[in-house]
């Protein structure tokens, strides 16, 4: 288990039944980076990965 799995599990446990828009998620990611600019690169990578998921369908990574 990766260290991040704990945070992901907490997110699923606490908010897993909620539905959110991608616009809401984008706003939350911007707010996080505003508060924690040292995490800008990983957040950017995550956002780009999420944005391109459909582009990678069927391709091996």
N, C-alpha and C positions, 0 to 999 in steps of 0.2 A: 504494500500500500504506500502510495506517495503521500507526502505531507499535505498536499493540496486536497487529497481525497476527503480529509476531515471537513474542510470548508465546503466542498461540493456536497457531501452528505448532509451537512447542516442546512445548506440551501434547499436541498430536496425535501428534507424533513419539515422545515419551517414554512416553505413557500411553494412546495411542489404542486399544490392544488390550484394555485393562482394562474391566471392567464395574463400575460403582459405583451405589449407591442414591442416591435424592434426599435421604434422611436424612443420608447420609455427606457429600454436597455441602453441605447446609445447615450441618452441623457445621463443615466446612472454611471456609465463608464467615463463620460466627460467629467462628471462631478468627482469621481474617484481620482482621476488623474490630476484634477485641480488641487485636491487635498494631498495627493501623494505623487508628485511629479517624478519621483525616482522610479516609479513603476510604469512610466509612459511606454517604454519599448514593449514589455510583455503584454500590456493592454492593447497596443496597436497590433501586435502579432495575433492576439486572440480575435480581435475585431476583423482583421483581414482574413483569417482562417474561416471564421463564421460566414463572412460575406461571400467567400469563394467555394463553399461546400458543394454546391451544385455543379460548379465547374470541374470538380475532381471526381465526380461519380464515374465509376467504372475504371478508374486509373489506380494502379498499385502505387503505394507510397513507400 
